Amino acid sequence: MILKINQERVTLQARSMAIMNKLIILAFVLLGVFFTLLAGYEGVYIGLFATDEILSEYPWGTELGWPYINKTNYMLYGLFIALLSWLPLLAYVLTKHLPSKDNTTRKDARLL
């Protein structure tokens, strides 16, 4: 009977860890999509459609100490920030799949 209770507890812990892993991945994906859309849209909008009048009132560059070079600089910066927003998900996936000294079977763990 004690063995059965322990098996149920282990099964419940495994299920809750699987649910938690899925929620963490979902949160990272949602944050990545949000910041990709935000930074990518901002960079592409400025890089392709902004006029000099809009750029003269735009807060980027002067507040952060970056000199205004050209619109391509802003577009590349926005796309770079959009790519950086996916680093937390990449780090989480790599820590789940790379082997460690304590757990040699970690590389066989499933992501979802």
C-alpha positions in Angstrom: 0.0 0.0 0.0 2.8 2.4 0.8 4.5 1.5 -2.5 1.3 2.3 -4.3 1.0 5.7 -2.6 4.6 6.5 -3.5 4.1 5.5 -7.1 1.0 7.8 -7.3 3.0 10.6 -5.8 5.8 10.2 -8.3 3.3 10.0 -11.1 1.6 13.2 -9.9 5.0 15.0 -9.6 5.9 13.9 -13.1 2.6 15.2 -14.5 2.9 18.5 -12.7 6.5 18.9 -13.9 5.4 18.2 -17.5 2.6 20.8 -17.2 5.1 23.3 -15.7 7.5 22.7 -18.5 4.8 23.3 -21.1 3.7 26.5 -19.3 7.3 27.8 -19.2 7.8 27.1 -22.9 4.4 28.7 -23.7 5.4 31.8 -21.7 8.7 32.1 -23.5 7.1 31.7 -26.9 4.5 34.3 -26.1 7.1 36.8 -24.9 9.2 36.0 -28.0 6.4 36.6 -30.3 5.3 39.8 -28.6 8.8 41.4 -28.6 9.5 40.2 -32.1 6.4 41.9 -33.3 7.1 45.0 -31.3 10.7 45.5 -32.1 10.5 44.2 -35.6 7.5 46.4 -36.5 9.2 49.4 -34.9 12.5 48.8 -36.8 10.9 48.1 -40.1 8.5 51.0 -39.8 11.3 53.4 -39.1 13.6 51.8 -41.7 11.2 51.9 -44.5 8.5 54.5 -43.9 9.7 57.2 -41.5 10.3 60.6 -42.8 12.9 63.1 -41.5 10.1 64.9 -39.6 9.2 61.8 -37.7 12.8 60.9 -37.0 13.5 64.4 -35.6 10.8 63.8 -32.9 11.7 60.2 -32.3 13.3 59.4 -28.9 15.7 56.7 -30.0 19.3 57.6 -30.4 19.5 60.9 -28.4 18.3 59.5 -25.1 20.5 56.5 -25.2 23.5 58.3 -26.5 23.5 56.8 -29.9 24.0 59.2 -32.7 21.5 59.2 -35.5 23.3 57.6 -38.5 20.5 56.6 -40.9 17.2 54.7 -41.0 18.9 51.4 -41.7 20.6 51.7 -38.4 17.2 51.8 -36.6 15.8 49.0 -38.7 18.7 46.7 -38.0 18.6 47.5 -34.3 14.9 46.7 -34.2 15.4 43.4 -36.0 18.4 42.6 -33.7 16.2 43.2 -30.6 13.5 41.0 -32.1 16.0 38.1 -32.5 17.3 38.6 -28.9 13.8 38.1 -27.6 14.1 34.4 -28.5 17.3 33.8 -26.4 15.4 32.8 -23.2 13.6 30.0 -25.1 16.8 28.9 -26.7 18.5 28.8 -23.3 15.7 26.8 -21.7 15.6 24.3 -24.5 19.4 23.9 -24.4 19.4 23.3 -20.6 16.7 20.7 -21.0 18.5 18.8 -23.8 22.2 19.1 -23.0 23.7 16.4 -20.7 24.9 17.4 -17.3 27.2 15.7 -14.8 24.3 15.0 -12.4 21.9 13.7 -14.9 23.3 11.8 -17.9 19.8 11.1 -19.4 18.9 14.8 -19.6 19.8 14.9 -23.3 17.0 12.3 -23.9 14.3 14.5 -22.2 11.4 15.5 -24.4 10.6 19.2 -24.9 6.8 18.7 -25.1 
